[in-house]
């Protein structure tokens, strides 16, 4: 399946959202050295999403590196009236993610890392369930993988070689 990669341009307003921070300790002869790893999600709220991991000696530097990494792997996602076009289930590592479309007014029913991804991409109504691992790294990757698998009616008609005017006009 073709992934809809998006090039970073200055006219797209991307909002970054911190998903998780991990403090890593390295013990040496001289004492303990602390470094920080930050998982960051960026999105425009209109179908574009990306994630990145930044590591640095300070939290702010790790977040900045994560944002830069996230801007380098943006993808476009199919959104239909504030929700997703169909149900999708994906596994990534130990994380198992289930996304279902929801009626208007339901809101984003998801936890932690999944909620950050779904709200950043611009989905307003969805039912989501995380099974298996709660590791934020794998949850973010599984959620974005699930969103990449979504296809709307126009994409499916294109794959089948059907023109959309024929579909709606009979």
Legacy VTK file of the C-alpha trace (Angstrom):
# vtk DataFile Version 3.0
C-alpha trace
ASCII
DATASET POLYDATA
POINTS 170 float
0.000 0.000 0.000
1.295 3.419 -0.934
1.974 5.750 1.961
0.945 9.369 1.443
4.140 11.173 2.472
3.915 14.927 2.955
6.746 17.377 2.367
7.294 19.997 5.078
6.428 23.489 3.908
6.364 26.739 5.822
2.703 27.482 4.982
1.473 24.404 6.927
0.830 25.257 10.586
1.990 22.209 12.570
1.207 21.909 16.271
3.483 19.726 18.364
2.283 17.611 21.253
4.444 15.836 23.801
3.432 12.191 24.266
6.009 10.909 26.758
9.329 11.750 28.387
11.716 9.084 29.592
14.661 9.792 31.896
17.589 7.490 31.203
20.359 7.051 33.774
23.866 5.927 32.889
25.994 5.008 35.887
29.723 5.530 35.436
32.760 5.625 37.695
32.251 9.369 38.112
28.578 9.129 39.079
25.215 9.179 37.342
24.565 10.829 33.976
20.940 11.683 33.160
19.634 12.025 29.621
16.070 12.445 28.385
14.145 10.849 25.530
10.973 12.588 24.313
8.308 11.218 21.949
6.587 14.060 20.114
3.647 14.073 17.693
3.085 16.929 15.218
-0.071 17.496 13.197
-1.977 20.215 11.392
-5.415 19.121 12.646
-6.489 18.478 9.073
-5.204 15.009 8.161
-1.411 15.403 8.416
0.495 13.618 11.205
4.075 12.698 12.099
5.999 11.450 15.123
9.585 11.740 16.262
11.936 10.739 19.051
14.449 13.204 20.441
17.236 12.452 22.909
19.310 15.047 24.738
20.805 16.034 28.074
17.955 18.475 28.779
14.198 18.046 28.429
13.673 21.116 26.219
16.441 20.069 23.826
15.010 16.536 23.617
11.548 17.922 22.778
13.014 20.238 20.115
14.879 17.320 18.520
11.700 15.235 18.619
9.739 17.975 16.830
12.388 18.215 14.097
12.359 14.413 13.658
8.547 14.390 13.505
8.495 17.027 10.760
10.668 14.742 8.626
8.170 11.870 8.456
4.734 13.381 7.922
1.912 11.354 6.363
-1.564 12.287 5.103
-4.537 10.463 6.637
-8.061 9.983 5.316
-10.635 11.710 7.564
-14.376 11.632 6.834
-16.615 14.168 8.628
-14.438 14.280 11.744
-14.138 10.506 12.085
-12.448 7.640 10.256
-13.997 5.985 7.164
-13.953 2.406 8.498
-12.816 0.166 11.349
-9.140 -0.818 11.455
-7.045 -3.081 13.698
-3.226 -3.042 13.711
-0.376 -4.631 15.664
3.048 -3.046 16.070
5.424 -4.873 18.375
3.469 -5.652 21.535
0.915 -2.886 20.942
-2.466 -3.850 19.481
-4.678 -0.937 18.366
-8.360 -0.976 17.371
-10.002 2.137 15.863
-13.730 2.425 15.116
-15.658 5.294 13.532
-18.063 7.121 15.856
-21.104 9.330 15.349
-20.818 13.086 15.659
-20.615 14.300 19.258
-18.956 11.165 20.639
-15.532 12.750 21.024
-12.170 11.012 21.106
-12.567 7.947 23.312
-8.922 6.915 23.640
-6.194 6.934 26.224
-2.766 8.520 26.527
-0.558 8.125 23.489
-3.435 7.241 21.145
-5.395 10.338 22.161
-2.437 12.614 21.375
-2.099 11.125 17.875
-5.828 11.187 17.075
-6.341 14.763 18.277
-3.230 16.023 16.460
-4.397 14.572 13.144
-7.779 16.302 13.487
-10.109 13.406 14.296
-12.906 14.608 16.584
-15.075 11.471 16.935
-13.572 7.994 17.259
-13.702 4.930 19.497
-10.230 3.515 20.170
-8.983 0.580 22.192
-5.414 -0.297 23.066
-4.749 -3.956 23.776
-1.457 -5.501 24.768
1.520 -3.295 25.523
1.021 0.239 26.847
4.515 1.292 25.742
4.014 4.804 24.287
6.637 4.258 21.553
4.811 1.267 20.109
1.344 2.753 20.717
2.169 5.888 18.715
3.667 3.823 15.884
0.704 1.399 15.852
-1.843 4.244 15.840
-0.142 6.039 12.946
0.164 2.727 11.066
-3.583 2.169 11.577
-4.349 5.674 10.302
-2.156 5.065 7.223
-4.223 1.966 6.370
-7.452 3.969 6.154
-8.919 4.424 2.680
-11.927 6.486 1.659
-14.418 5.664 -1.114
-12.499 7.739 -3.664
-9.242 5.802 -3.087
-10.986 2.428 -3.349
-12.779 3.458 -6.549
-9.443 4.619 -7.977
-7.865 1.219 -7.194
-10.736 -0.564 -8.951
-10.573 1.734 -11.956
-14.045 3.194 -11.415
-14.764 6.883 -11.923
-16.467 8.548 -8.960
-19.142 10.146 -11.171
-20.299 6.645 -12.185
-20.488 5.575 -8.536
-22.728 8.403 -7.415
-24.828 8.816 -10.590
-25.581 5.133 -11.111
LINES 1 171
170 0 1 2 3 4 5 6 7 8 9 10 11 12 13 14 15 16 17 18 19 20 21 22 23 24 25 26 27 28 29 30 31 32 33 34 35 36 37 38 39 40 41 42 43 44 45 46 47 48 49 50 51 52 53 54 55 56 57 58 59 60 61 62 63 64 65 66 67 68 69 70 71 72 73 74 75 76 77 78 79 80 81 82 83 84 85 86 87 88 89 90 91 92 93 94 95 96 97 98 99 100 101 102 103 104 105 106 107 108 109 110 111 112 113 114 115 116 117 118 119 120 121 122 123 124 125 126 127 128 129 130 131 132 133 134 135 136 137 138 139 140 141 142 143 144 145 146 147 148 149 150 151 152 153 154 155 156 157 158 159 160 161 162 163 164 165 166 167 168 169
